[in-house]
Amino acid sequence: MTLMLTALWLGILTSISPCPLATNIAAVSFISKTIVHPRAVFLSGLAYTLGRALAYTILGMLIIKSLLGISAVANFLQRYMNQALGPLLILAGAIMLDALKISMPSLSLSQRHQNRLAGSGLAGACALGAIFALAFCPLSAALFFGSLIPLAMNTPAGIGLPAIYGIGTALPVIIFSVGIAAGATTLSRWFGRITTFERYVRKATGAVFILVGVYYVLGHILHAI
């Protein structure tokens, strides 16, 4: 249960970070712009969430199965996973605290293709969610590859953690889809509050990651505790 909540929290933290939040805002605007009926907007938000969850589940499954399927890698991870987890958590925490800046290529989609997918009903919303999920920025990559995948590989039930993470990353779309379906008129104000909230939550989580990472380093590498 703790790992499931951790995966959900990592997904939520990803979703309110600037880069993923921007894609989620784009998804909400596309969905609400092309669909008139409020119920259809809500269903499209759920389809978008499903797309994100499927993308992360498939990607996570491929990574975990591939690494564990190689006996040498599996033996190495089984022996040194706890030692590797500490530095990875410290790295992810440093990125969350903006103490470390990295650049990486990301998957992009033209405006025309985004509009086409958004206007293709539930299947298009699902595909849009999957594509936006794979548009990693440094922070989301650190949380997914540097935090979630190591945690998932450290437990037998970890194969389901990427799906829970994916649901967490799409929660803003679900919330704002509900708001649109209910006729809410203060969505822009909500976006502003979330952006402010994200800075504090991200830095607090980054500090926790570094502390836990230091604990793992002291306990499993330096054997000081």
Secondary structure as the mmCIF struct_conf table of DSSP 4:
data_model
#
loop_
_struct_conf.conf_type_id
_struct_conf.id
_struct_conf.beg_label_comp_id
_struct_conf.beg_label_asym_id
_struct_conf.beg_label_seq_id
_struct_conf.end_label_comp_id
_struct_conf.end_label_asym_id
_struct_conf.end_label_seq_id
HELX_RH_AL_P HELX_RH_AL_P1 THR A 2 SER A 15
TURN_TY1_P TURN_TY1_P1 ILE A 16 ILE A 16
BEND BEND1 SER A 17 SER A 17
HELX_RH_AL_P HELX_RH_AL_P2 PRO A 18 THR A 34
BEND BEND2 HIS A 37 HIS A 37
HELX_RH_AL_P HELX_RH_AL_P3 PRO A 38 GLY A 69
BEND BEND3 ILE A 70 ILE A 70
HELX_RH_AL_P HELX_RH_AL_P4 SER A 71 MET A 96
TURN_TY1_P TURN_TY1_P2 LEU A 97 ASP A 98
BEND BEND4 ALA A 99 LEU A 100
HELX_RH_AL_P HELX_RH_AL_P5 GLN A 111 ALA A 118
TURN_TY1_P TURN_TY1_P3 GLY A 119 GLY A 119
BEND BEND5 SER A 120 SER A 120
HELX_RH_AL_P HELX_RH_AL_P6 GLY A 121 ALA A 133
TURN_TY1_P TURN_TY1_P4 LEU A 134 LEU A 134
HELX_RH_AL_P HELX_RH_AL_P7 PRO A 138 LEU A 143
HELX_RH_PI_P HELX_RH_PI_P1 PHE A 144 LEU A 148
HELX_RH_AL_P HELX_RH_AL_P8 ILE A 149 MET A 153
TURN_TY1_P TURN_TY1_P5 ASN A 154 ASN A 154
BEND BEND6 THR A 155 THR A 155
TURN_TY1_P TURN_TY1_P6 PRO A 156 ALA A 157
HELX_RH_3T_P HELX_RH_3T_P1 GLY A 158 GLY A 160
HELX_RH_AL_P HELX_RH_AL_P9 LEU A 161 THR A 169
TURN_TY1_P TURN_TY1_P7 ALA A 170 ALA A 170
HELX_RH_AL_P HELX_RH_AL_P10 LEU A 171 ALA A 181
TURN_TY1_P TURN_TY1_P8 ALA A 182 GLY A 183
BEND BEND7 THR A 185 THR A 185
HELX_RH_AL_P HELX_RH_AL_P11 LEU A 187 TYR A 216
HELX_RH_PI_P HELX_RH_PI_P2 VAL A 217 ILE A 221
BEND BEND8 LEU A 222 LEU A 222
#
